[in-house]
Structure formats: C-alpha cells, structure tokens
C-alpha cells in the first residue's frame, strides 16, 4: 500500500524514492511485524484467557508437559496478523508472487484455525478429521501448482528447479501431471513437518524465523538480474518482492517468540504451524529452491522422519526406535531440559540456514 501511495510522489518529494527499494521496505516490514505482535499479542492473550481457549495436553506425551495444561492456544492468529498486515503495507500488491504467497498463507492458516477451533472451543479432542485437513493442504497445492503452470508470474517462469551444489544442471517438470503433484508434495510435506515440530516452547517459531532469513536472501538475489548472473542462479523477475514477505515473517516470528518462549504464555497451534509451513514450501517453489528445503528445514525433516520411522517400525516389528516421537520428545526423555533441546535445535537450524546460503557459491 505504501509502495502504491507514496512512491508515485517521488517527483514532488524525493524522500519517497526510498519506497522503490526492497531493502528499505523489508526493514519497514520487519519493524511493522514486531509492532503488530507486541501490541496485538497481550490483548489477544487476555481475550483467549477470558474465553477459556486453552491447549489440552496429550496424556501420552511427556509428563513434564502436564504443567502446560490451560495455556492459551490459537496464537497463530497473532502470527498471521503480523505477516499479512506488513506485507499489505510494504509490498507491491500487483506482484504475482506476493498475491500467491498471501493466498497460501491465508488458506493454510484457515485450515489450521478450523482445527484449533474444533479442539479448543468445540472441545473435539482430535480436532479436524485428519483426511479433511490433508485434503485442504492438497487443494492448496493443486491451486498453487495450476496457477504457476498456466498463469506463471512471468512468461519464462517455467517448471524447472535448481539442484543444490551444482551449476548448469536443473530438474525440469515439463508436464502438468508431474509439476502439480510435486507442488502438492512440497506444500503438504513442509506444512506437516513444521506442525510436527511445534511441540516445545519456541521451537517451531524460532526455526521458522531462521529459515525465512535464508529465504529472504535467496528472494533478494533471485530478483536481481545482476546478482543472479554473478551467482549463476535463475533470474526470477519480480521475485525480489518476496523478500518483503520473508522479512515480515521474520518479524512475526520474533514478535511471537516474545510470548512463546519458555515458559510459553501462548501456543501458535495449527493456525500458525500450518500457515508457516505452507508458506515455507510455497516460497521454495516460487524461488525454484524446493530441494533446498531439505537443507534449510533440516530440523523439520528430522522431526518428520522420526515420526515416520517410529510408526513404521512399531507397526512392522513392534519396536520403537526412539523413546518418543517426534524427535524433540526423544531428547526430553533422555533427560535434556526443554530449554536445552530448543536452544540446540535452534543452533542446528542456524547451521542449516548457513549451509543453504553457502549453496549460492559452493557450486
């Protein structure tokens, strides 16, 4: 909105030329997201407490978590507000990348909200039926894939994706029947992986903030012809605007972490986890960095794999590989304090983000 209202005034007031620059607007998006979180957060927490919207702790989980019973949930609404409002204020709203990422964020957030609403307000212990939740994720992926295939952000967008650590080699999903299912897989996989990781105070929030720092860097260099040529990566016309969305998400994560750090005053719930995970997958798809999700989201991948391996092993052999899944609970069962698990997972997340950024030059 600021871009459309103020940048055209540059001829009269040269100061407004600042709104041309993605770096300036990204900084504005981070600060706005923090302000929204810090102002809206306490008010929303009080409302949730007053209405008795609280988390129900699973009895099969770690016993140390029983003390968290009654903590307000659905905090993902704070995250959504802190992402959407700054993006609307600072981004170019005619940009197709921005339109698509906002669609994914709202869609996935709505699915998570319905699940949280059923659990926290309607008191259905399991929330939304799993197959309906998965169906919503699949539909989101289908819509995104079809739009990117038939109504690409620019004519040469294509269906290719880059391979990390190598240059001059790409994967080409030339057919719609291959490209669209691939998009669906990325969206559902990333959203569910983040959701599984949301089990300790601040864990998923911090990891998402770290991952979006890396994606902000990729969005910026991919949207500049000079940088992309120098780094020998795909030039994606208009993708630089995604830097502003990533910046808003970073600010939203930091702002929410103010309340979500141990001991958490509020949980993000599926509203935040599915929205952040879905957005992460969509950003990777639009930046042609889908394979890098496995690196930048290394902790999320490990969390998801731990659940898959645990369930498969128990069903096939009646043996548990981990003391408890997802993986963060395994380390809790080993005696690690919750704060130590979170901090060490954040450190691994930072290493994964740095390794991801290193792929720009290690090719």
Beta strands, then each sheet from edge to edge (+ up, - down):
strand 1: 160-162
strand 2: 170-172
sheet 1: 1+ 2-
end
